[in-house]
Amino acid sequence: MNRRRLAAAVFFGGVLGPVFLLLALHRESAASVSLLLNLEIVATAVLAVGFFHEYLGKSGWAGIAAILAGGVLLSFQGGAPGVVAGLLAAAACACWGLDNNLTALIDGLSPAETTFWKGVVAGSTNLLLGLALAPFDASLGTIAAALVVGMFSFGASIVLYITAAQQIGAARSQAAFASAPFVGAALSFLLLKDPLGLPVIAAGILFGLGVILSFLDRHEHEHKHEVSTHVHAHRHDDGHHTHEHAGIAPGTGHTHEHVHAPLTHSHRHLPDLHHRHSH
């Protein structure tokens, strides 16, 4: 099961998503496309609730609606080219939304291992695709800069994102990840001199409001944990991991295969690896 999830995540998120993104960048400014990438949180949330047993309350859905409104505003402020770019960016976000949900469910591999396979397979595929479509004439300085950007923007960030998604769910971790397009838009204004108009400012406000509302969403109810066996990083002071290890303090994080006995209790929770129950 984990192999199929990883393969699908690599194909949609690592191969198709970047292609749609580059096509969108050919039709609109970097600032607009960067802010449009907040639509990824919409795709992630809709898929998470509809197919992956995550839960969003009124506050969470209000946040999704605000981000969607911002995306629509940005798409139509550029006329017909803006609409096409918006659709391409939305397609990229749909691919990444599926990738986010599948990745959050992979519990047999560490975040670093998942990122490694994504980089090897998706990176090689995109490199071959680029070489086939355009000649390779970059300078050594450009290559070095690309490697540094990739190491942090794709390598380190994906490891951190996967770790978060396994603990708080794909939708909420994506809400935090939505800060990235704001940084991208700010850099495009400062470095690329992209125009800063009222629609962009209004959309940015809607995006910020949506992220805040997504984080305010919480819920609590009695729920039942079935018997399960899996591998992931965990601690023994969270109320869900009751097995014992000699010489390991309860608050020490560690990883190994372990078995969960049946358990019924009530507490505030997020859709992590242990709380993918239906509502």
C-alpha positions in Angstrom: 0.0 0.0 0.0 2.8 2.5 0.9 4.6 1.8 -2.4 1.4 2.6 -4.4 0.9 5.8 -2.4 4.5 6.8 -2.9 4.4 6.1 -6.6 1.1 8.1 -7.0 2.5 11.0 -4.9 5.7 11.1 -7.0 3.8 11.0 -10.3 1.2 13.7 -9.5 3.2 15.9 -7.2 6.7 15.5 -8.5 6.1 15.1 -12.3 2.7 16.6 -13.4 2.5 19.4 -10.8 5.7 21.2 -11.8 4.8 21.0 -15.5 1.5 22.7 -15.0 3.2 25.4 -12.8 5.8 26.2 -15.5 3.0 26.5 -18.1 1.2 28.9 -15.9 4.4 31.0 -15.4 4.7 31.4 -19.2 1.3 33.2 -19.2 1.2 35.3 -16.0 3.5 37.2 -13.7 5.5 35.4 -11.0 3.6 37.4 -8.3 0.2 36.4 -9.5 1.1 32.7 -10.0 2.9 32.6 -6.7 -0.3 33.8 -4.9 -2.4 31.5 -6.9 -0.5 28.6 -5.5 -2.5 29.1 -2.3 -5.2 27.2 -4.1 -3.2 24.1 -3.1 -4.7 24.4 0.4 -8.2 24.2 -1.2 -7.3 21.1 -3.2 -5.6 19.5 -0.2 -8.6 20.2 2.1 -11.3 19.1 -0.3 -9.5 15.8 -1.1 -8.6 15.3 2.6 -12.3 15.6 3.7 -13.8 13.9 0.7 -11.5 10.9 0.4 -9.0 10.7 3.3 -11.1 10.9 6.4 -9.9 14.3 7.7 -12.3 16.7 9.4 -12.9 20.4 8.9 -15.3 22.5 10.9 -16.9 25.8 10.1 -13.7 27.8 10.7 -11.7 25.5 8.5 -14.2 25.7 5.6 -14.4 29.5 6.0 -10.7 29.6 5.6 -10.9 27.5 2.5 -13.6 29.8 1.0 -11.4 32.9 1.7 -8.4 31.3 -0.1 -10.6 30.2 -3.0 -12.0 33.7 -3.4 -8.5 35.1 -3.5 -7.5 32.7 -6.2 -10.6 33.6 -8.3 -9.8 37.3 -7.9 -6.3 36.9 -9.1 -7.3 34.7 -12.0 -9.8 37.1 -13.5 -7.8 40.3 -12.9 -5.5 39.4 -15.9 -8.3 38.8 -18.5 -8.2 35.8 -20.7 -4.5 35.0 -20.2 -5.1 35.3 -16.5 -7.9 32.7 -16.6 -5.8 30.2 -18.5 -2.9 30.7 -16.1 -5.3 30.3 -13.2 -6.6 27.0 -14.6 -3.0 25.7 -15.1 -2.1 26.8 -11.6 -5.2 25.1 -10.2 -4.3 21.9 -12.1 -0.9 22.0 -10.4 -2.5 22.6 -7.1 -4.8 19.6 -7.6 -1.8 17.4 -8.3 0.0 18.7 -5.2 -3.2 18.3 -3.1 -3.4 14.6 -4.0 0.4 14.3 -3.3 0.0 15.9 0.1 -2.8 13.6 1.2 -1.0 10.4 0.0 2.3 11.5 1.6 0.6 12.1 4.9 -0.5 8.5 5.0 2.9 6.9 4.3 3.9 5.5 7.6 6.5 2.8 6.6 9.1 5.3 5.4 10.8 8.1 7.3 10.2 11.7 5.9 13.8 11.7 4.7 13.3 8.4 2.8 10.1 9.6 1.2 11.8 12.8 0.1 14.7 10.9 -1.3 12.5 8.8 -3.6 10.5 11.8 -4.6 13.7 13.6 -5.6 15.3 10.7 -7.4 12.3 9.7 -9.5 10.5 13.0 -10.0 13.8 15.0 -10.3 15.2 12.6 -13.0 12.0 12.6 -14.9 11.7 16.4 -15.0 15.4 16.7 -15.9 15.0 14.4 -18.9 11.8 16.2 -19.9 13.6 19.6 -19.8 16.6 18.3 -21.8 14.2 17.0 -24.4 12.3 20.3 -24.8 15.1 22.8 -24.6 18.9 22.8 -25.0 21.0 22.8 -21.8 23.3 25.8 -21.8 23.3 27.0 -18.2 26.5 28.3 -16.6 28.2 26.6 -13.7 27.0 29.4 -11.4 23.4 28.9 -12.5 23.7 25.2 -11.9 25.2 25.7 -8.4 22.4 28.2 -7.5 19.8 25.8 -8.7 21.3 23.0 -6.5 21.3 25.2 -3.4 17.7 26.4 -4.0 16.6 22.8 -4.6 18.4 21.5 -1.5 16.4 23.9 0.8 13.2 24.7 -1.1 12.6 21.1 -2.1 14.8 18.9 0.0 14.6 20.3 3.5 11.1 21.8 3.1 9.6 18.5 2.0 11.1 16.6 4.9 9.7 19.1 7.3 6.3 19.2 5.6 5.9 15.4 5.6 6.8 15.3 9.3 4.1 17.9 10.0 1.5 16.3 7.8 1.8 13.0 9.6 1.1 14.7 12.9 -1.6 17.3 12.1 -3.0 16.1 8.8 -2.6 17.2 5.3 -5.1 20.1 5.3 -3.7 22.0 8.3 0.0 21.4 7.4 -0.8 22.8 4.0 -2.4 25.9 5.7 1.0 26.5 7.3 2.8 25.8 4.0 0.6 28.4 2.4 3.0 31.1 3.7 5.4 30.2 1.0 3.5 31.9 -1.9 3.5 35.1 0.2 7.3 35.0 0.3 7.4 34.3 -3.4 5.2 37.2 -4.2 7.2 39.6 -2.0 10.4 38.6 -3.7 8.9 39.0 -7.2 7.8 42.6 -6.2 11.3 43.4 -4.8 13.5 41.6 -7.3 11.5 41.3 -10.5 9.6 44.6 -10.2 6.3 42.9 -10.9 3.4 45.4 -10.5 1.5 45.6 -7.2 -2.1 46.3 -7.9 -5.3 46.5 -5.8 -6.5 43.0 -6.9 -3.2 41.4 -5.8 -3.3 43.2 -2.4 -7.0 42.2 -1.9 -6.2 38.6 -2.8 -3.3 38.6 -0.4 -5.5 39.7 2.4 -8.0 37.0 1.6 -5.2 34.4 1.6 -3.9 35.5 5.0 -7.4 35.4 6.5 -7.9 32.0 5.1 -4.7 30.6 6.7 -5.6 32.1 10.1 -9.2 30.6 10.0 -7.8 27.2 9.0 -5.6 27.1 12.1 -8.5 28.1 14.4 -10.4 25.0 13.5 -10.4 22.3 16.3 -12.7 19.5 17.5 -13.2 16.9 20.2 -15.3 13.8 20.6 -15.2 10.3 21.8 -13.6 8.0 19.2 -12.3 4.5 18.9 -8.9 3.2 17.8 -8.9 -0.2 16.1 -6.0 -2.6 16.3 -3.2 -1.5 14.0 0.4 -2.2 13.3 2.6 0.5 11.7 6.0 2.3 11.7 6.4 6.0 12.4 8.1 8.4 14.7 6.3 8.6 18.1 6.6 9.3 21.8 5.1 7.5 24.8 3.6 10.5 26.5 0.8 11.2 23.9 -1.9 8.9 25.3 -1.7 6.6 22.2 1.6 4.7 22.5 1.4 2.6 25.7 4.1 0.0 24.9 7.2 0.2 27.0 10.9 0.3 26.3 13.6 -0.2 29.0 15.8 2.9 29.3 13.7 5.2 27.1 12.0 8.2 28.7 8.3 8.7 27.7 9.0 12.0 26.0 11.9 10.7 23.8 11.0 10.5 20.1 12.0 7.2 18.3 10.8 5.1 15.4 10.0 1.4 15.1 7.2 -1.0 14.1 4.6 -1.2 17.0 1.2 -2.5 17.6 -1.8 -0.4 18.9 -4.4 -2.2 21.1 -8.1 -1.2 20.8 -8.7 2.1 22.7 -11.8 4.3 23.1 -11.4 7.8 24.6 -12.1 11.5 24.1 -9.7 14.4 23.6 -9.0 17.3 21.2 -7.3 15.8 18.2 -6.2 16.5 14.7 -6.2 14.1 11.7 -2.8 12.5 12.3 -1.9 8.9 11.5 -4.0 7.8 14.4 -7.1 9.9 13.8 -8.4 9.1 10.3 -11.8 8.1 11.5 -15.1 9.1 9.8 -17.4 11.8 11.2 
